Amino acid sequence: MAIALENYAQDRWVPHSGRAVEIPSALDGHVVATCSSDGLDFGAMVRHAREVGGAGLRAMTFHERADRLRALAGFLNERKEVLYRLSADTGATMRDNAFDVDGGIGTLFAYASRGRRELPSERFVVEGGVETLSKCGGFVATHILTPLNGVAIHINAFNFPCWGPLEKFAPAFLAGMPVITKPATATAYVTEALVRLMIESGLLPKGTLQLICGGVGDLLDHLTGQDVVSFTGSLETSEKLRNHPALGRNAVRYIAERDSLNAAILGPDAAPGTPEFDLFVKEVVREMTVKAGQKCTAIRRAFVPRAVAGDVVEAVKAALAGIKVGRPDDTDTRMGALVSRTQRDAVRAAIRELSREAEIVSGDPDAEPPGLEGGAFMQPVLLRCDHPAEAKGVHTVEAFGPVATVMLYDGTEKVIELVARGEGSLVASLFTYDPEVAAKVALGIAAFHGRILILDRDCGRESTGHGSPLPGLVHGGPGRAGGGEELGGLRGVFHYMQRTAIQGSPKQLAALTHSWIKGAPAPATEQHPFRLDYDQLRIGDTIKTASRTISLEDIEHFAHFTGDTFYAHMDEEAAAANPFFPGRVAHGYLILSFAAGLFVDPPPGPVLANYGLDNLRFLKPVSPGDAIRVRLTVKAKNAARQPEYGEVRWDAEVFNQTGDTVARYELLTMNARPA
Ligand code: NDP
């Protein structure tokens, strides 16, 4: 019996009413599910997201949201079988599920880790350093990022019903924005099951996630400049959305990821018999057949040097011959079905267009694989275009199925021009063992791509492949690919936040950002700060040390003790000939060591460990006879996952006897917290 999909609006499951759309199985056309969004109050959904979801999320810190994401990923991971089972009717094989279901859950895990590691235990982010805007340092500025106060509308394509919603949800949730997700109708039953699990987990605060199965009605009319629309799908729909009056009028943030004629380039050095040639063939075949080629990152244009075109075509054909097309539950199956017969018709039409300029050299687009009649199965189709410079459609028609065109090129200059004819893509891959070719081609085509993979014998075995977007890397591309950007680590989170420059006095900015700035109050603590535990320390707490004179004997002792007898410390004449030094100078590491000797308080106490330095600069040479002293100030504090301790970041500045700064750095310690 068909599943009657429900919508999830204002924290309630709403059965569909009105005229339902029937969603056919990719395997045999039976109706898997029905859906409709008729009757939903889209304005109320938007308000609920903003007022309940947004408010709740913004009350949490990044670390609290990251912990929810991690728990959610774990919850889904234990229940993913149901998603695998449902995905079979979309035509997906178990190999495809690894990308869609496991890839989606993996993205949640990845953002949970980043949220903990790379974001503070705060509700805002301080981005970059402090800008000094006046001569005396009394007027400064910095940039902060805060979550937008609206809702993120996520509109997804049919091809990744799990990864698509999850890769958009994770960064938005971490940023602190509620989500209304709208899957493509063709595979909405998988996304609906995913959202059911997410809600069942009980981990999402109220109003955080809503689901629309069906059309979006007047949803977009309710959007303002605090909202974000993130879209994946066709160029035509993207254009429609971008031109929606409310989006234009209210400058609604719009991220699009759409058609992309991604390229793979076989380098001139990668002759038959080389590992790079074999990797190229393997990757082209993989990209044609995973998800039956219905991937926004799939290789559509395979550029090969003219001299080896025949070898490439033969090798790809031979590999394709081993790909069995079939039902996902058949253990021999290597490639499943397209999502629907309608989609297959669209792919066949695109192949007809491509074949005006290219010759089909493998596969029959119209063949019905025997025993699979009624489903949306088709053979992979390889085309060959000998003169791509004179062709047009091969660079602009995206056959969104198991289809690729081998295109011949003459010289690296030409291939750079040809790749750019795609007018912007998500990804290109380059198969060469020659660093000169790699650098020339990669830099030549980079402006047209969001990601470039250089694949060779050294990284082939470990590579994640051409077609896999990764949470830490930018996913998106210019021009035809939509001009958007998703993922890319924290970049993806910041799409849902507003960047604001804040100007004022160091005192005001330090108080606002919870981060000490030079010029802000730096009160000396009564007790040595190393006697204060994490919670007792306040931002700005400072110790100013006594001074210590550095002698020539100190320098020589340090040199012989450590083995660092570099001439600048040991040879007066050679040191003086150096443009930076007046003569022999103290080692930078000697200055750091003496600085530590000046500021530490030795007995056991709340400081558990020194675990690093950041932003270290030696600013002025220290000569024998100079006296150094240190100012050490608590710059920031960051709670660790473990409740027993937290990270303290200290601003350390070392001065000489005339008050000039000779070194500056940030010292990191782990400090105990009371039980
Ligand atoms: P569509 O652009 O038709 O649909 C994408 C999403 O947009 C779906 O959720 C769809 O919902 C929704 N949508 C459609 N019209 C509107 C509208 N007026 N307002 C708001 N939302 C709307 O793409 P498909 O998923 O159907 O794929 C079609 C083609 O797009 C593919 O054949 C391929 O060429 C290309 N594509 C490209 C991708 C890429 O990243 N390069 C990825 C996927 C597809 P509904 O399904 O309910 O209509």
Boltz pocket constraint, residues with backbone or C-beta under 6 A from the ligand:
constraints:
  - pocket:
      binder: B
      contacts: [[A, 155], [A, 156], [A, 157], [A, 158], [A, 159], [A, 182], [A, 183], [A, 184], [A, 185], [A, 186], [A, 214], [A, 215], [A, 216], [A, 232], [A, 233], [A, 234], [A, 235], [A, 236], [A, 237], [A, 238], [A, 240], [A, 241], [A, 257], [A, 258], [A, 259], [A, 260], [A, 295], [A, 296], [A, 297], [A, 346], [A, 398], [A, 399], [A, 400]]
      max_distance: 6.0
